[in-house]
Amino acid sequence: MKLLSVALLVLGAFLVPVPAQAVGVDYVVDGDTIRLRSGAYVRLIGIDTPEVGECGYQAAKRKLDQWVGGQARLVNPGGVDDRDGYDRLLRYVHDAGRDTGLALIRLGLAKARYDGLDGYDRHPRQDAYRAADRRSRDVC
């Protein structure tokens, strides 16, 4: 019985909606990283965008800047590491109620990556991100 209670508690942690935290955005670093006014860097969970000099880099950075240039909402889901190897916060980023990472994937500006299929933590939106990635056409 005790084991069942613990299992339900752990499962419940993944089902409870996580509140979004409003933050000020200082600038967009690239298509999958932003710098907050607090000085912290945030890496969008579950996506990868082109690096400097690669096709699609400017388009992804420009779109993210258009959407979050100034303010965003961060969601910290349970079951995902809090920070990456570069000490950036790992968060879902929302603008005006939109899941920004998913929107970038749908536009072909990002790929679904860094998830349970790549050797990282599985994240709660992984299936939706991967499905959107299969349906979208890359800009390059």
Sequence and secondary structure as in RCSB ss.txt:
>XXXX:A:sequence
MKLLSVALLVLGAFLVPVPAQAVGVDYVVDGDTIRLRSGAYVRLIGIDTPEVGECGYQAAKRKLDQWVGGQARLV
NPGGVDDRDGYDRLLRYVHDAGRDTGLALIRLGLAKARYDGLDGYDRHPRQDAYRAADRRSRDVC
>XXXX:A:secstr
 HHHHHHHHHHHHHHS    EEEEEEEEEETTEEEETTS EEEETTEE   TTSTTHHHHHHHHHHHHSSEEEEE
  TTS SB TTS EEEEEEETTEEHHHHHHHTTS EE SSTTTTS   TTHHHHHHHHHHS    
